[in-house]
Amino acid sequence: MIVTVKKRDGREMPFNIEKISAAIEKAFRASGELEEQIKASQDQLNLLGNDDVLSSTALQVAVNAVGHLEADGKIKPEIEEIQDAVEKALTEGGYADTAKSYILYRAERTRIREVNTRLMHTLRDITFSSAKESDLKRENANIDGDTAMGTMLKYGSESAKHFYTMMMLKPEHSRAHSEGDIHIHDLDFYSLTMTCCQIDLKKLFKGGFNTGHGHLREPKDIRSYAALAAIAIQSNQNDQHGGQSIPNFDYAMADGVRITYRKAYLSNLVKALILFTGKEEEEILPGVKKLHAEMAEMGMVATLVPNEKFVEAEARELSKVYDAEIVKKAQKFAEKQAYEETDKTTFQAMEAFVHNLNSMHSRAGAQTPFSSINYGMCTEPEARMVMKNLLLTTDEGLGGGETAIFPIQRFSV
């Protein structure tokens, strides 16, 4: 007589025939085979309800299965042996469709157990191994697998891969992926989001943008342009998988240089006029600001490479108030100082941009943004200043002189 059952993990548990009967009843319901027999036998249907017939038939098959086990001397049968006996009892009872349903159910349960077992092994590897010892924790060079958040990110990543493999992919696709015939890139984000995106900074910055945690104003100089570029990359990295690329970095940053130069030119022009005329700032600044605003409305502004039309128009108007020679000297001073200040500020902005992309974290604090930038096509002097200073700060390296991993830079000719 069977008293105990040996579980798959080696434990012995009390034998319960009702558990076998319940599993068989599920198979009957899945196949619908017994319901056809009930409909064909109206006399039986009048005596018992459908559920009663299912339960009693399932119990009888279970008893027959136990009889096979006892006849074979299986006093402490294993789970697999019990299931084999049930398949035999169903087949002998003439329930071929139900036996098939039971076999398919059994195979599915086996597959789920295997997936869960693999998942537990994976999580154990992540938990108890260092990144040096575990290929899994070194899978992404941009994640420190030994940190708390890096480990948590891997827990989620590997669990998601197991879920998609088991529940969403077609079996043939899942098998092809696991055997290396195909590779599904970023499988852990399969149903969640897009992967890899280009960010148009010129479009994004116009009027400002929202990161989901607050609205950021339109940038007003090259430093804020560079800072917001890094924030845009970081923010978008949190909303999707893959890399973040800026296809028009030089075009976008050139706008920041233009604004920075105009501010520096105005400031230095006023300083020069104060120095050369001996007047106070409040006597000079309002008039110069008003003049520049009026000229801007006519499409004339101070530019990195001086525009003759602007220089002549500015000199003509300022000479109505100040000596013409003083105005000419003030303009030259402003041009030289503004250029140098803008160049220095642009270098600092590019330095901060590179440092930010190699230190600021995204994705639960476990990963620096996988960023890349494209430049080289814009021939404007402001864009050239951006590229020159970006290359200089890249050549200089990070704080310890080490090569910056990000952004990946693509210089187009």
C-alpha positions as CSV (number, residue, x, y, z in Angstrom):
1,M,0.0,0.0,0.0
2,I,1.4,3.4,-1.0
3,V,1.9,5.7,2.1
4,T,4.4,8.3,0.9
5,V,5.5,10.0,-2.4
6,K,9.0,11.1,-3.3
7,K,9.1,14.7,-4.6
8,R,11.5,15.9,-7.3
9,D,13.7,17.5,-4.7
10,G,14.1,14.3,-2.7
11,R,11.6,15.0,0.1
12,E,9.0,12.4,1.1
13,M,5.4,13.6,1.5
14,P,2.2,11.8,2.5
15,F,0.4,10.1,-0.4
16,N,-2.9,11.8,-1.4
17,I,-4.9,10.2,-4.1
18,E,-7.2,13.3,-4.3
19,K,-4.3,15.3,-5.8
20,I,-4.0,12.7,-8.6
21,S,-7.7,12.7,-9.1
22,A,-7.8,16.6,-9.3
23,A,-5.1,16.6,-12.0
24,I,-7.0,14.0,-14.0
25,E,-10.2,16.0,-13.7
26,K,-8.4,19.0,-15.2
27,A,-7.3,16.9,-18.1
28,F,-10.9,15.7,-18.7
29,R,-12.1,19.3,-18.7
30,A,-9.3,20.4,-21.1
31,S,-10.1,17.6,-23.6
32,G,-13.9,17.8,-23.3
33,E,-13.9,14.0,-24.0
34,L,-16.0,12.9,-21.1
35,E,-18.6,15.6,-21.8
36,E,-19.3,14.0,-25.2
37,Q,-19.8,10.6,-23.5
38,I,-22.2,12.2,-20.9
39,K,-24.3,13.7,-23.7
40,A,-24.5,10.3,-25.4
41,S,-25.8,8.7,-22.2
42,Q,-29.0,10.5,-21.1
43,D,-29.7,7.9,-18.4
44,Q,-26.5,8.7,-16.7
45,L,-27.0,12.4,-17.0
46,N,-30.4,12.1,-15.2
47,L,-28.7,10.3,-12.3
48,L,-25.7,12.6,-11.9
49,G,-24.7,16.2,-12.8
50,N,-21.7,16.8,-15.2
51,D,-19.3,17.8,-12.4
52,D,-20.2,14.6,-10.4
53,V,-19.5,12.4,-13.4
54,L,-16.2,14.1,-14.0
55,S,-15.1,13.8,-10.4
56,S,-16.2,10.2,-10.1
57,T,-14.6,9.1,-13.4
58,A,-11.3,11.0,-12.5
59,L,-11.2,9.2,-9.1
60,Q,-11.7,5.8,-10.8
61,V,-8.8,6.5,-13.2
62,A,-6.7,7.6,-10.2
63,V,-7.5,4.3,-8.4
64,N,-6.6,2.3,-11.5
65,A,-3.3,4.2,-11.7
66,V,-2.5,3.4,-8.1
67,G,-3.3,-0.2,-8.8
68,H,-0.6,-0.2,-11.5
69,L,1.9,1.3,-9.1
70,E,1.2,-1.3,-6.4
71,A,1.3,-4.1,-8.9
72,D,4.8,-3.0,-9.8
73,G,5.8,-2.8,-6.2
74,K,6.1,1.0,-6.1
75,I,5.5,1.6,-2.4
76,K,7.2,5.1,-2.4
77,P,6.7,6.1,-6.0
78,E,8.3,9.2,-7.5
79,I,6.2,11.9,-9.2
80,E,7.3,10.9,-12.6
81,E,6.3,7.3,-11.9
82,I,2.8,8.4,-10.8
83,Q,2.3,10.4,-13.9
84,D,3.4,7.5,-16.1
85,A,0.8,5.3,-14.3
86,V,-2.0,7.9,-14.9
87,E,-1.2,8.0,-18.6
88,K,-1.4,4.3,-18.7
89,A,-4.7,4.2,-16.8
90,L,-6.3,6.9,-19.1
91,T,-5.2,5.0,-22.2
92,E,-6.5,1.7,-21.0
93,G,-9.8,3.4,-20.0
94,G,-10.3,4.5,-23.6
95,Y,-9.7,8.2,-22.9
96,A,-7.2,8.8,-25.7
97,D,-7.9,12.6,-26.0
98,T,-7.6,13.1,-22.3
99,A,-4.4,11.2,-22.1
100,K,-3.1,13.5,-24.8
101,S,-4.2,16.6,-22.8
102,Y,-2.6,15.1,-19.7
103,I,0.7,14.5,-21.6
104,L,0.7,18.1,-23.0
105,Y,-0.1,19.5,-19.5
106,R,2.7,17.4,-18.0
107,A,5.2,18.6,-20.7
108,E,4.2,22.3,-20.1
109,R,4.6,21.9,-16.3
110,T,8.0,20.3,-16.9
111,R,9.0,23.2,-19.2
112,I,7.9,25.8,-16.6
113,R,9.8,24.0,-13.8
114,E,13.0,23.9,-16.0
115,V,12.6,27.6,-16.7
116,N,12.1,28.4,-13.0
117,T,15.1,26.2,-12.1
118,R,17.3,28.0,-14.6
119,L,16.1,31.3,-13.3
120,M,16.9,30.4,-9.7
121,H,20.4,29.3,-10.8
122,T,20.8,32.6,-12.7
123,L,19.7,34.7,-9.7
124,R,22.0,32.7,-7.4
125,D,24.9,33.4,-9.8
126,I,24.1,37.1,-9.8
127,T,23.8,37.2,-6.0
128,F,26.8,35.2,-4.9
129,S,29.4,35.8,-7.7
130,S,31.6,38.9,-8.2
131,A,31.7,40.5,-11.7
132,K,35.2,39.1,-12.1
133,E,33.8,35.5,-11.7
134,S,30.5,35.9,-13.5
135,D,30.1,36.4,-17.3
136,L,26.5,37.4,-16.6
137,K,27.5,40.4,-14.4
138,R,30.0,41.5,-17.1
139,E,27.5,41.2,-19.9
140,N,27.1,45.0,-20.1
141,A,30.4,46.9,-19.7
142,N,28.4,50.0,-18.9
143,I,27.0,48.5,-15.7
144,D,28.8,47.9,-12.5
145,G,27.4,44.4,-11.7
146,D,28.8,44.5,-8.1
147,T,26.8,47.5,-6.9
148,A,23.4,47.1,-5.3
149,M,21.5,48.8,-8.1
150,G,23.6,47.0,-10.7
151,T,22.7,43.7,-9.2
152,M,19.0,44.7,-9.0
153,L,19.0,45.7,-12.6
154,K,20.4,42.2,-13.5
155,Y,17.7,40.5,-11.4
156,G,15.0,42.3,-13.4
157,S,16.8,41.8,-16.7
158,E,17.3,38.1,-16.4
159,S,13.8,37.5,-15.0
160,A,12.3,39.4,-17.9
161,K,14.3,37.3,-20.4
162,H,13.0,34.1,-18.8
163,F,9.4,35.5,-18.9
164,Y,9.6,36.4,-22.6
165,T,11.3,33.1,-23.5
166,M,8.6,31.1,-21.8
167,M,5.4,33.2,-22.3
168,M,5.8,35.5,-25.3
169,L,8.1,34.0,-27.9
170,K,7.1,31.2,-30.2
171,P,8.7,28.0,-29.0
172,E,10.8,27.7,-32.3
173,H,12.0,31.3,-31.9
174,S,12.9,30.8,-28.2
175,R,14.7,27.6,-29.1
176,A,16.6,29.2,-31.9
177,H,17.7,32.1,-29.6
178,S,18.8,29.8,-26.8
179,E,20.8,27.6,-29.2
180,G,22.5,30.5,-30.9
181,D,20.9,30.2,-34.4
182,I,19.5,33.7,-34.0
183,H,20.1,36.4,-31.4
184,I,17.3,38.6,-30.1
185,H,19.0,41.8,-29.1
186,D,18.0,43.4,-25.7
187,L,15.5,40.5,-25.1
188,D,14.9,41.8,-21.5
189,F,13.1,44.9,-23.0
190,Y,11.2,42.8,-25.6
191,S,7.7,44.2,-24.9
192,L,8.5,47.4,-23.0
193,T,9.9,50.1,-25.2
194,M,11.9,51.1,-28.3
195,T,15.6,50.6,-28.5
196,C,18.2,53.3,-29.5
197,C,17.0,56.8,-30.4
198,Q,18.3,59.9,-32.2
199,I,17.6,63.1,-30.3
200,D,17.2,66.3,-32.4
201,L,18.5,68.9,-29.9
202,K,17.6,71.9,-32.1
203,K,14.0,70.8,-32.1
204,L,14.0,69.7,-28.5
205,F,15.5,73.0,-27.1
206,K,13.2,75.3,-28.9
207,G,10.8,76.5,-26.2
208,G,12.3,74.2,-23.6
209,F,11.3,70.6,-22.8
210,N,9.9,68.4,-20.0
211,T,11.8,65.4,-18.5
212,G,8.8,64.0,-16.7
213,H,9.9,65.6,-13.5
214,G,9.8,69.3,-14.4
215,H,10.0,71.7,-17.3
216,L,13.4,73.1,-18.4
217,R,13.6,76.5,-20.1
218,E,15.2,77.1,-23.5
219,P,19.0,77.4,-23.0
220,K,20.5,80.8,-23.1
221,D,24.3,80.2,-23.5
222,I,26.7,77.4,-24.5
223,R,27.1,76.1,-21.0
224,S,23.3,75.5,-20.5
225,Y,23.2,74.1,-24.1
226,A,25.8,71.5,-23.1
227,A,24.2,70.8,-19.7
228,L,20.7,70.3,-21.2
229,A,22.2,68.0,-23.9
230,A,23.5,65.7,-21.2
231,I,20.2,65.9,-19.3
232,A,18.2,65.0,-22.4
233,I,20.4,62.0,-23.0
234,Q,20.1,60.9,-19.4
235,S,16.3,61.4,-19.3
236,N,15.6,59.5,-22.5
237,Q,17.9,56.7,-21.4
238,N,15.5,56.1,-18.5
239,D,12.5,55.8,-20.8
240,Q,13.9,53.3,-23.3
241,H,16.6,50.8,-23.9
242,G,19.6,51.0,-26.1
243,G,21.8,54.0,-26.9
244,Q,21.0,57.7,-27.2
245,S,22.5,59.6,-30.2
246,I,22.6,63.2,-31.2
247,P,22.9,63.4,-35.0
248,N,23.4,67.2,-35.2
249,F,25.6,68.0,-32.3
250,D,27.6,70.7,-34.0
251,Y,24.5,72.4,-35.6
252,A,22.7,72.4,-32.2
253,M,25.7,73.6,-30.1
254,A,26.5,76.4,-32.6
255,D,23.3,78.2,-31.5
256,G,24.6,78.2,-28.0
257,V,28.0,79.7,-29.1
258,R,26.1,82.4,-31.1
259,I,24.1,83.5,-28.0
260,T,27.2,83.4,-25.7
261,Y,29.2,85.5,-28.1
262,R,26.5,88.1,-28.5
263,K,26.3,88.5,-24.7
264,A,30.1,88.6,-24.3
265,Y,30.4,91.2,-27.1
266,L,27.7,93.5,-25.5
267,S,29.4,93.2,-22.1
268,N,32.9,94.0,-23.5
269,L,31.7,96.8,-25.7
270,V,30.1,98.5,-22.7
271,K,33.3,97.9,-20.6
272,A,35.4,99.5,-23.4
273,L,33.1,102.6,-23.7
274,I,33.2,103.0,-19.9
275,L,37.0,102.9,-20.0
276,F,37.5,105.2,-23.0
277,T,34.9,107.8,-22.1
278,G,35.0,107.8,-18.3
279,K,31.2,107.6,-18.1
280,E,29.3,105.3,-15.7
281,E,27.8,102.0,-16.8
282,E,24.2,103.2,-16.2
283,E,24.9,106.0,-18.7
284,I,26.0,103.6,-21.4
285,L,24.4,100.1,-21.0
286,P,20.7,101.0,-21.6
287,G,21.5,102.8,-24.9
288,V,23.7,100.1,-26.2
289,K,21.2,97.3,-25.3
290,K,18.4,99.2,-27.0
291,L,20.6,99.7,-30.2
292,H,21.4,96.0,-30.3
293,A,17.8,95.0,-29.8
294,E,16.7,97.3,-32.7
295,M,19.5,95.9,-35.0
296,A,18.5,92.3,-34.1
297,E,14.9,93.1,-35.3
298,M,16.5,94.0,-38.7
299,G,18.5,90.8,-38.7
300,M,21.9,92.2,-37.7
301,V,23.7,90.7,-34.7
302,A,27.3,90.4,-33.4
303,T,28.9,87.3,-34.9
304,L,32.0,85.3,-34.1
305,V,33.5,86.3,-37.4
306,P,32.6,90.0,-37.5
307,N,29.9,90.9,-40.1
308,E,30.8,94.2,-41.9
309,K,27.2,95.2,-42.2
310,F,26.6,94.9,-38.5
311,V,30.0,96.6,-37.6
312,E,29.3,99.6,-39.9
313,A,25.7,100.0,-38.8
314,E,26.7,99.8,-35.1
315,A,29.6,102.3,-35.5
316,R,27.4,104.7,-37.4
317,E,24.8,104.8,-34.6
318,L,27.3,104.8,-31.7
319,S,29.2,107.6,-33.3
320,K,26.2,109.9,-32.9
321,V,26.8,109.7,-29.2
322,Y,30.6,108.9,-28.8
323,D,33.7,109.9,-30.7
324,A,34.1,107.8,-33.9
325,E,37.7,106.7,-33.0
326,I,36.6,105.7,-29.5
327,V,33.8,103.6,-31.0
328,K,36.2,101.9,-33.4
329,K,38.6,101.0,-30.6
330,A,35.7,99.8,-28.4
331,Q,34.5,97.5,-31.2
332,K,37.9,96.0,-31.7
333,F,38.3,95.5,-28.0
334,A,34.9,93.9,-27.7
335,E,35.5,91.6,-30.7
336,K,38.8,90.3,-29.3
337,Q,37.7,89.8,-25.7
338,A,34.3,88.3,-26.7
339,Y,36.0,85.8,-28.9
340,E,38.5,84.7,-26.2
341,E,35.8,84.5,-23.6
342,T,33.4,82.6,-25.8
343,D,36.2,80.1,-26.8
344,K,37.1,79.6,-23.1
345,T,33.4,79.2,-22.1
346,T,32.9,76.7,-25.0
347,F,35.8,74.6,-23.8
348,Q,34.4,74.5,-20.2
349,A,31.0,73.6,-21.6
350,M,32.4,70.7,-23.7
351,E,34.5,69.6,-20.7
352,A,31.4,69.5,-18.5
353,F,29.4,67.7,-21.2
354,V,32.0,64.9,-21.4
355,H,32.5,64.7,-17.6
356,N,28.7,64.5,-17.1
357,L,28.2,61.7,-19.6
358,N,30.9,59.7,-17.8
359,S,29.6,60.3,-14.3
360,M,25.9,61.0,-14.3
361,H,23.8,57.8,-13.8
362,S,20.5,56.6,-15.3
363,R,18.4,53.4,-15.1
364,A,18.0,53.1,-11.4
365,G,21.5,54.6,-10.8
366,A,23.3,51.6,-12.3
367,Q,24.4,52.8,-15.7
368,T,25.9,55.9,-17.3
369,P,24.0,56.8,-20.5
370,F,25.2,54.9,-23.6
371,S,25.7,58.1,-25.7
372,S,27.0,58.9,-29.1
373,I,27.3,62.2,-31.0
374,N,27.7,63.0,-34.7
375,Y,29.4,66.2,-35.9
376,G,31.6,67.6,-38.6
377,M,29.1,68.6,-41.3
378,C,28.3,72.1,-40.1
379,T,30.9,74.6,-41.5
380,E,29.8,77.6,-39.5
381,P,32.6,79.1,-37.4
382,E,30.5,78.7,-34.2
383,A,30.2,74.9,-34.9
384,R,33.9,74.7,-35.6
385,M,34.6,76.3,-32.2
386,V,32.4,73.6,-30.6
387,M,34.2,70.8,-32.4
388,K,37.7,72.2,-31.7
389,N,37.0,72.4,-28.0
390,L,35.2,69.1,-27.8
391,L,38.3,67.4,-29.4
392,L,40.6,69.3,-27.0
393,T,38.8,68.2,-23.9
394,T,38.5,64.6,-25.3
395,D,42.3,64.6,-25.8
396,E,42.8,66.0,-22.3
397,G,40.8,63.1,-20.8
398,L,38.9,62.9,-17.6
399,G,40.1,63.9,-14.1
400,G,42.8,61.4,-13.9
401,G,43.7,61.7,-17.6
402,E,41.9,58.5,-18.5
403,T,40.1,58.2,-21.8
404,A,36.4,59.1,-21.7
405,I,34.3,56.1,-22.7
406,F,31.3,58.4,-23.6
407,P,30.2,60.0,-25.7
408,I,31.1,57.8,-28.6
409,Q,32.1,60.4,-31.2
410,R,31.6,60.2,-35.0
411,F,33.3,62.9,-37.1
412,S,31.7,63.1,-40.5
413,V,33.6,64.6,-43.4
